[in-house]
């Protein structure tokens, strides 16, 4: 390799690193109290759930590594107790990027078996996660954690957003954290390449609805704090689009025809569901591919 080429590569890697840091410089962590000792933290990436009390700090997801200091500062404003446990709702980097930092701060990482497997695999940029960023405790179906005077039910929902999704319910606080099995008032990202599926996603939403009531505060993977009524509306959206796309498939429509047929999602496009990361065209395409392959 010529020295000029080597210098260009170094400059590219340096500028990429600076950009990765710089894009988070202006991010502020917003804290919303949901019950006596549970909170939702918003920043950049998936919403974080936090429980504080005499036993210590329990965290759900941790966004991106450059935000860890800000997240820890926000938590310290709530309590001086140490970090105890961190649960990853799935493997995506906007929910697990701070794992190594949180482990160094004292948290024991917990996740579904498939989350650990995916975090151990080579990442999209060709790198591997350090050992410190991997879950120490994994589970297959469900788990119960007792901390800060309440039991937290952790249960796996199969082939929904990914193949390793966990939903958590705080039994005393009446707070549900859905991870990315719920995007409030927007189309969800269903990661078909990571084991996700439309029908599995719908079943995950139904499972979440089974454990809550009208007073439950819901922490969605993305979006504002939610409630049962909005959660039910989200399910209706999923089922409506699923049925329309399935009908199109049954009528012999091609992938391109479904992808460009805006009438399938118009009702929810008009409500602004397609203004997030997943627009209406991506949504129709995802539903077509998943239902065509019938992964679930």
C-alpha positions in Angstrom: 0.0 0.0 0.0 1.3 3.4 -0.9 1.9 5.9 1.9 -0.6 8.3 0.4 -3.3 5.6 0.4 -2.5 4.7 4.0 -2.8 8.4 5.1 -6.2 8.7 3.3 -7.5 5.6 5.2 -6.3 7.0 8.5 -7.9 10.3 7.8 -11.2 8.6 6.8 -11.2 6.5 10.0 -10.4 9.6 12.1 -13.1 11.7 10.5 -15.7 8.9 10.9 -14.8 8.6 14.6 -15.1 12.4 15.0 -18.5 12.3 13.3 -19.8 9.4 15.4 -18.9 11.5 18.5 -20.1 14.8 17.1 -23.5 13.6 16.1 -24.4 13.1 19.8 -22.9 16.3 21.2 -26.2 18.2 21.2 -28.3 15.3 22.4 -30.0 15.9 25.7 -31.4 13.2 28.0 -35.0 13.9 28.9 -36.3 12.2 32.1 -40.0 11.4 32.6 -41.3 10.0 35.9 -43.8 7.2 35.4 -44.4 6.0 39.0 -42.8 6.4 42.4 -39.5 4.9 41.3 -39.7 4.2 37.6 -38.7 6.6 34.8 -38.3 6.8 31.0 -35.2 8.4 29.6 -35.2 9.8 26.0 -32.1 10.7 24.0 -31.0 9.3 20.7 -32.0 5.7 20.0 -34.4 3.4 21.9 -36.2 4.7 25.0 -34.6 3.7 28.3 -36.5 2.4 31.3 -35.1 2.9 34.8 -36.1 1.7 38.2 -34.4 3.3 41.3 -34.7 2.3 44.9 -32.8 1.0 47.9 -31.6 -2.1 46.0 -30.0 0.0 43.3 -30.6 0.9 39.7 -32.2 -1.3 37.2 -31.9 -0.2 33.5 -33.6 -1.3 30.3 -31.5 -0.6 27.2 -28.7 2.0 26.9 -28.7 3.7 23.5 -25.3 4.6 21.9 -21.9 4.4 23.6 -21.1 8.2 23.2 -24.3 8.9 25.3 -23.4 6.8 28.2 -21.9 9.6 30.3 -25.0 11.7 29.7 -27.3 8.8 30.6 -25.4 8.0 33.8 -25.5 11.7 34.8 -29.3 11.6 34.3 -29.6 8.5 36.5 -27.3 10.1 39.2 -29.8 13.0 39.3 -32.4 10.4 40.4 -30.4 8.4 42.9 -26.9 7.8 44.4 -27.4 4.1 44.4 -25.2 1.9 42.2 -26.1 0.2 39.0 -27.2 -3.4 39.4 -28.8 -4.8 36.3 -29.2 -3.9 32.6 -31.7 -5.7 30.4 -31.3 -5.5 26.6 -34.7 -5.8 24.8 -32.9 -6.9 21.7 -29.5 -6.7 19.9 -29.7 -3.5 17.8 -27.0 -0.9 18.5 -29.3 1.9 19.4 -30.4 -0.2 22.4 -27.1 -2.0 23.2 -24.4 0.5 22.1 -23.6 1.5 25.7 -23.3 -2.0 27.1 -19.6 -2.0 27.7 -19.8 1.4 29.5 -22.7 0.3 31.6 -20.9 -2.9 32.6 -17.9 -0.9 33.6 -20.2 1.2 35.7 -21.3 -1.9 37.6 -24.3 -3.3 35.7 -24.8 -7.0 35.1 -26.2 -7.4 31.6 -29.2 -9.7 31.0 -30.8 -10.6 27.6 -32.5 -13.3 25.6 -30.2 -16.1 24.4 -30.5 -14.9 20.8 -29.4 -11.4 21.7 -26.1 -12.8 23.1 -25.6 -14.8 19.9 -26.1 -11.8 17.7 -23.9 -9.6 19.8 -21.2 -12.2 19.6 -21.4 -12.4 15.8 -19.4 -10.1 13.5 -21.1 -6.7 13.4 -22.1 -4.8 10.3 -18.8 -2.8 10.2 -16.8 -6.1 10.5 -15.9 -5.6 14.1 -16.7 -7.8 17.1 -18.2 -6.6 20.4 -15.9 -6.8 23.4 -16.6 -9.5 26.0 -17.7 -6.7 28.4 -20.5 -5.7 26.1 -22.1 -9.2 26.1 -24.9 -10.4 28.4 -23.7 -12.2 31.5 -27.2 -13.8 32.2 -29.4 -15.1 29.4 -32.9 -16.6 29.3 -34.9 -18.6 26.8 -38.6 -17.9 27.6 -39.2 -15.8 30.7 -37.5 -14.4 33.7 -38.5 -12.7 36.9 -36.4 -10.1 38.6 -37.2 -8.7 42.1 -35.6 -5.3 42.8 -36.7 -2.1 44.5 -39.7 -3.8 46.2 -41.3 -5.1 43.0 -41.2 -8.1 40.7 -40.4 -7.4 37.1 -41.7 -9.9 34.6 -39.4 -10.4 31.6 -40.8 -12.4 28.7 -39.6 -13.4 25.3 -41.8 -12.7 22.2 -40.8 -14.9 19.3 -39.9 -13.6 15.8 -41.4 -10.1 16.3 -39.0 -7.2 15.8 -36.1 -9.7 15.8 -35.7 -13.2 17.1 -34.6 -12.1 20.6 -37.2 -9.5 21.7 -38.0 -9.1 25.4 -41.0 -7.2 26.9 -40.8 -6.2 30.6 -43.7 -5.5 33.0 -43.2 -3.7 36.4 -45.9 -5.4 38.4 -46.3 -2.8 41.2 -45.5 0.3 39.2 -47.8 -0.9 36.4 -45.3 0.1 33.7 -44.7 -1.8 30.5 -41.5 -1.5 28.4 -42.1 -3.0 25.0 -38.7 -2.6 23.4 -39.0 -2.2 19.6 -42.1 -4.4 19.5 -44.0 -1.0 19.7 -43.3 2.3 17.9 -45.8 4.9 19.2 -47.7 6.6 16.4 -45.3 5.5 13.6 -44.6 2.5 11.4 -42.3 0.0 13.1 -39.0 -1.5 11.9 -39.5 -5.2 11.5 -36.0 -6.7 11.0 -36.6 -9.6 8.7 -32.9 -10.4 8.4 -32.7 -10.9 12.2 -35.7 -13.2 12.5 -38.4 -10.7 12.7 -41.8 -11.2 11.1 -45.2 -9.4 10.6 -47.3 -12.1 12.3 -44.8 -12.5 15.1 -44.9 -8.7 15.6 -48.7 -8.7 15.8 -48.6 -11.6 18.3 -46.1 -9.7 20.5 -48.4 -6.7 20.6 -51.3 -8.9 21.6 -49.1 -10.4 24.3 -48.3 -7.0 25.7 -51.9 -6.0 25.7 -52.8 -9.0 27.8 -50.8 -7.9 30.8 -51.8 -4.2 31.1 -54.9 -2.2 32.0 -56.2 1.3 31.3 -53.8 2.9 33.8 -50.6 1.3 32.6 -47.8 3.6 31.5 -46.1 2.2 28.4 -42.5 2.8 27.4 -42.4 2.2 23.6 -39.1 1.4 21.8 -39.5 4.7 20.1 -41.9 7.6 20.6 -43.5 9.2 23.6 -44.9 7.6 26.7 -48.0 5.7 25.7 -51.1 4.0 27.1 -53.4 1.1 26.3 -55.7 3.0 23.9 -52.7 4.0 21.7 -51.3 0.5 22.0 -54.6 -1.0 20.7 -54.7 1.6 17.9 -51.2 0.4 16.9 -52.4 -3.2 16.8 -55.3 -2.2 14.6 -52.9 -0.5 12.2 -50.7 -3.7 12.0 -53.7 -6.0 11.4 -55.3 -3.7 8.9 -52.2 -3.4 6.7 -51.4 -7.1 7.2 -54.9 -8.0 5.9 -54.6 -5.6 2.9 -51.2 -6.9 1.9 -52.3 -10.5 2.3 -55.3 -9.9 0.1 -53.0 -8.3 -2.5 -50.7 -11.4 -2.4 -53.7 -13.7 -2.7 -54.8 -11.7 -5.8 -51.4 -12.3 -7.4 -50.0 -8.8 -6.9 -46.2 -8.6 -7.3 -43.7 -7.1 -4.9 -43.4 -3.9 -6.9 -47.2 -3.5 -7.2 -47.6 -3.8 -3.4 -44.6 -1.5 -2.8 -46.1 1.3 -5.0 -49.7 0.9 -3.9 -50.2 3.8 -1.5 -53.9 2.9 -1.0 -52.8 0.1 1.3 -51.4 2.4 3.9 -53.2 5.7 3.1 -55.3 5.8 6.3 -52.2 5.7 8.5 -50.0 7.7 6.1 -52.5 10.5 6.6 -52.1 10.2 10.4 -48.3 10.6 10.0 -47.2 7.1 10.7 -44.8 7.2 7.8 -42.8 10.2 8.9 -40.3 8.2 11.1 -37.5 5.9 10.1 -39.8 3.6 8.2 -41.9 5.3 5.5 -45.0 3.9 4.0 -43.3 2.3 1.0 -40.8 0.5 3.3 -43.7 -0.6 5.4 -45.6 -2.2 2.5 -42.5 -3.8 1.2 -41.6 -5.3 4.6 -45.2 -6.7 5.0 -45.1 -8.2 1.5 -41.8 -9.9 2.0 -42.7 -11.3 5.5 -46.1 -12.6 4.5 -44.8 -14.0 1.2 -42.2 -16.0 3.1 -44.5 -16.7 6.0 -41.5 -16.8 8.5 -43.6 -17.0 11.6 
